Structure formats: structure tokens, C-alpha cells
Amino acid sequence: MGNHLTKTLAIDVTIQLVGWIIASKLQTEKFFDTTGSSTIILLVVESLISNGRFFPRQVIQSGMVSMWAVRLGLFLLSRILRDGKDARFDKVRGNPRLFLLFWGVQALWIWVTLLPTLILNGKQKDHQITTRDYVGWALWITGFALEALADYQKYIFRNDPSNANKWISHGIWSFVRHPNYLGEILLWFGLFISASSTFTGRENLAVLSPIFVAFLLTKLSGIPILERRALKRWKDNQEFLRHMQNTYRMIPFIY
């Protein structure tokens, strides 16, 4: 198992380093997200094929991860092709060292997030599917649907010229300010719950996967960046400030 995880980490880091070298030379971030989603699919497929077992739980989990990566990768690609750039990289793309930090964080995110799946795909023995698996898969379906719907509603909103210089606050965005991130966190917790039905001992440390995703989105690269940018843009707009005050950040009635 250790060699299996080390191999996938090496593949992951190598791909991100190559991506950083090319992106630094071209001073572009246009293939940053696509590289991340493609790496995820590659590692999942590699881990499944190299073990050669193809147990039902492994196939289902790998399919779910790959489906998520394809959908999100295509969505982010279409977004950057439409916008022409990603504002996160405005002060980064011309600074190779700082740019490397972003690619390094992506490498870490990919590997840690995939830990439950990589560990599961390395199993040599099948385990009976239990209620825990169904709970995990149901949570994944809920999270996947929520994230996809949120992205779709925002995409339609931003493609409407009449919504220029406005923020989205209808549909599921009327319940929380970041429903897409809630969906993302739910689906990774679901995948851990299902995979963990086969885990023993230290393998359960793979719970770091959904915890790490939640940390990134709520404390580091997701919500903090978006909300700082929004406050800077609409800090004098009383309607926006009321929206911020009256709408939960991510979880209704809790957060």
C-alpha cells in the first residue's frame, strides 16, 4: 500500500511541476484547473488498473470521482475560456516562485483529496457492501447534484449581460452564499464514508481528505478570496451588505 501511494504522489507532483514550467514560460493559468482535473482522473484510473481487482466498490468509487472531475474540469475550462483569465492569478502568473506555490498546493490537494479512493483501489480483498456504502454514495449524489446545479445557475446568471456588476442571490444561491462549496464538501465526505468501510488502523487517517477540502474552501482559497473580492467591489452597496448579513455563508442556520 505504501509503494502504491508513493507512486501516485510521484506522478501527481511530476505532472504539476511540468504544468508549472509550461505555465510560467507562457505566463498563463488557462490550463491550471484542467491539469488538476486530468491528474485526478489519471491517478484514479492508474490506481484501479495497477491493482487489477475491479471490485464493485472500487469501480463505483472510481467512477464517481472521475465523473466529478470531468464535470468540474469542463465547467472550469469553459469559464476561463469565456473570461479570458482567472482573477486569482492576477498577481501570480508573472512571478514563477509564487506561481509554483499555487501548483504545489494543487498537487497536495489532489493527492490528499484522493487518499480514500487510492487506498480503496489498492485493496486486494473485496468486502461486502453495507449500509455505510449506501449512506456515502447518497451523500455523494446529493453533493454532486448541489454543486452542479449551483455552477449551472451561476453560469447562466453571468452569461446574461443584464446581470453585469450584480451578485447572484436567487435559486439555491438564495439559501446560502456558497452552495457549490457545500456540495463539494458533502461529496468528498460521502466518498470517505463509503471507502472507510474497508479501512483498518491508520487507513482511517484518510478522513483528512474531506477535512482538507473543507479547510481549503472555507479558510484558504475559496470563500475568503471570493468574499474579500466581493466586499471590495460592493462595500458601499447597502443591498449587498444586507445580503451578506442575512444569508448564511454555506450551511443554513449553522454557518
HELIX and SHEET records of a PDB file:
HELIX    1   1 GLY A    2  LEU A   26  1                                  25    
HELIX    2   2 PHE A   32  ASN A   51  1                                  20    
HELIX    3   3 PRO A   56  ASP A   83  1                                  28    
HELIX    4   4 ALA A   87  PHE A   89  5                                   3    
HELIX    5   5 PRO A   96  ASN A  121  1                                  26    
HELIX    6   6 THR A  131  ARG A  158  1                                  28    
HELIX    7   7 PRO A  161  ASN A  163  5                                   3    
HELIX    8   8 GLY A  171  SER A  174  5                                   4    
HELIX    9   9 PRO A  179  ALA A  195  1                                  17    
HELIX   10  10 SER A  196  THR A  198  5                                   3    
HELIX   11  11 GLY A  201  VAL A  207  5                                   7    
HELIX   12  12 LEU A  208  PHE A  215  1                                   8    
HELIX   13  13 LEU A  216  LEU A  220  3                                   5    
HELIX   14  14 ILE A  223  TRP A  234  1                                  12    
HELIX   15  15 GLN A  238  ASN A  246  1                                   9    
END                                                                             
